[in-house]
Each structure stands twice: as C-alpha cells, then as structure tokens.
Amino acid sequence: METPQNGKRRRRWTKEAIIDAIRDLHAEGAPLTTRAMAERGLSGMVTTAYKPEFFGSWSAALEAASVDTPGKAHRPRKWTRERVIQRIRELHRQGCDLCHSSAKREHQYLVVVASDERMFGSWRDAVEAAGLPYDSVSKHEAWTKEKIISRIRLLHRRGEPLSHESARQRHGALVSAASSPRYFGSWERAIRAAGLSYDSIRRIESWNRARILEKIRELHAQGVALNNASMRRLGYRGMMEAAARPQNFGSWEAAVRAAGIDYDRVRLV
C-alpha cells in the first residue's frame, strides 16, 4: 500500500477510505498499532478515525473494518538504543530524509524516543550512533552554544513564546540542540544561559476541554506514550495541569479516557 511521503498532498479521509486502508494493511500483514501508523505517515488517518463523526476511537475503526487483531493493535512497543539505531539505519537505506525537521514530521515518535536523555539525548547523537555523519543528513547549519543563545535571544526579541512546549512545537531543531548534553543539557538551562528568566517565560497554555481532547488524540495517533512521565518529559505539563482542573476533567486519567483511549494500557507503556 502506498503511504504519504514528503511533498504529497494531505489525503482527505472518509469512513470508507479508512476501512479500505486498514483492510489493505491487514492483508499485507502490517502491524496496526497507532505507533505503526505514525511510522508509515498515516497519523492523519488515525486522528480522523478518532473524531466522533467517524469512529470515535482507533479500536472502533479496526472493528468497523472487521479486522481480527486479538490484543495486537494496542501492544506497547519497547524501544531500546539498539532498536532506535536499527530503525535509523533502515530509514537511511530506504533513502528517507533524516534531517531533524523531516524525521520529526514523518517519524515523530522515533525522534522523541531517540532524543530522550535516557536514550541518546538528541536526534543528532542518535543519528551519529547509527554510524551516519549528521552533517550529511542535516539541512541546517551546525549548532554551537553561541548560535543557540543567539537564536533564543532573537526569538525573545520577536516576542515569540519560549516555554518548552511552545518552542518545541515551533522550533524543534533548536530545542533538540539546546537539550543535547553536548550543549546545555536542557531547554531551561539554555534559556538561562541566554540571560532570560525561565520562570517568567514559562506559562500554562490556555487549554480548554475541546483542545485537550484534540491534542490527546493527535498524540495517540502519532504513537506518543500518554503516561504521566512521558507527557511531562515531552513538555506537556501545562496541558496535564489544565486537564486536572475541576472545570475540565479533574485528572489526566479522566481526560485520556474522555478522549476514548484506554488509560490502563497507556499508563503501562
């Protein structure tokens, strides 16, 4: 089955198209986890499937397609340093673009896992651990501490939000570089090194119930782990705090369940 690649127009999904795609993938023997869909560039299909006017959840979409996947569709995937390296090498052999922006767009969860401080600390370090010179795959100039500080100050002068969550979404390569052990080790330390007060720029996003549910479903469709530790590590503390407010859901667990996702499964990932 042909999957979306860089440069192709985003596909408009219908119920019938989603069911057909699921059946085609199942016939190929492909895994049907949301994480596997994200790696194929099919996050949009999963996100659409979660919409109330479609199926309401990914598992409901699988059921509508009459796909028999006893327990396989939601089995957590265990990542190790070796598996990350293996996947990067596979993508390189396939001719995939491995610069940070493209890799994050097409293989977001892989980049998130690789950049975790318990793995490699940054996408660049993961690529180099796979035996690939990062400068040969990067479309951007090499970072230095001075360039990181200069860019942070420029964004601050422009009035751009610099909380970890906002900066990561808008300037992922900068945050990844700043958080690398070879530079500052964390976004907060980079902000402070630029002479800015991190406490003053950190802010809680204006999350409402609808936006929280939309984001949870989007992250789940991308294969991102939704447990507390993962959300905090990825910079979604503000969303979690908003979700726990009495006027919203009362707790993060309740928000995940309200999004149609089995929290008992995601908390164990």
C-alpha positions, 0 to 999 in steps of 0.5 A, a space after each residue: 500500500 502506498 503511504 504519504 511521503 514528503 511533498 504529497 498532498 494531505 489525503 482527505 479521509 472518509 469512513 470508507 477510505 479508512 476501512 479500505 486502508 486498514 483492510 489493505 494493511 491487514 492483508 499485507 500483514 502490517 502491524 496496526 498499532 497507532 505507533 505503526 501508523 505514525 511510522 508509515 505517515 498515516 497519523 492523519 488517518 488515525 486522528 480522523 478515525 478518532 473524531 466522533 463523526 467517524 469512529 470515535 476511537 482507533 479500536 472502533 475503526 479496526 472493528 468497523 473494518 472487521 479486522 481480527 487483531 486479538 490484543 495486537 493493535 494496542 501492544 506497547 512497543 519497547 524501544 531500546 538504543 539498539 532498536 532506535 539505531 536499527 530503525 535509523 539505519 533502515 530509514 537511511 537505506 530506504 533513502 528517507 530524509 533524516 534531517 531533524 525537521 523531516 524525521 520529526 514530521 514523518 517519524 515523530 515518535 522515533 525522534 522523541 524516543 531517540 532524543 530522550 536523555 535516557 536514550 541518546 539525548 538528541 536526534 543528532 547523537 542518535 543519528 551519529 550512533 547509527 554510524 551516519 555523519 549528521 552533517 550529511 543528513 542535516 539541512 541546517 547549519 551546525 549548532 554551537 552554544 553561541 548560535 543557540 543563545 543567539 537564536 533564543 535571544 532573537 526569538 525573545 526579541 520577536 516576542 515569540 513564546 519560549 516555554 518548552 512546549 511552545 518552542 518545541 512545537 515551533 522550533 524543534 531543531 533548536 530545542 533538540 540542540 539546546 537539550 543535547 548534553 553536548 550543549 546545555 543539557 536542557 531547554 531551561 538551562 539554555 534559556 538561562 544561559 541566554 540571560 532570560 528568566 525561565 520562570 517568567 517565560 514559562 506559562 500554562 497554555 490556555 487549554 480548554 476541554 475541546 483542545 485537550 481532547 484534540 491534542 490527546 488524540 493527535 498524540 495517540 495517533 502519532 504513537 506518543 506514550 500518554 503516561 504521566 512521565 512521558 507527557 511531562 518529559 515531552 513538555 506537556 505539563 501545562 496541558 496535564 495541569 489544565 486537564 486536572 482542573 475541576 472545570 475540565 476533567 479533574 485528572 489526566 486519567 479522566 481526560 485520556 479516557 474522555 478522549 476514548 483511549 484506554 488509560 490502563 494500557 497507556 499508563 503501562 507503556 
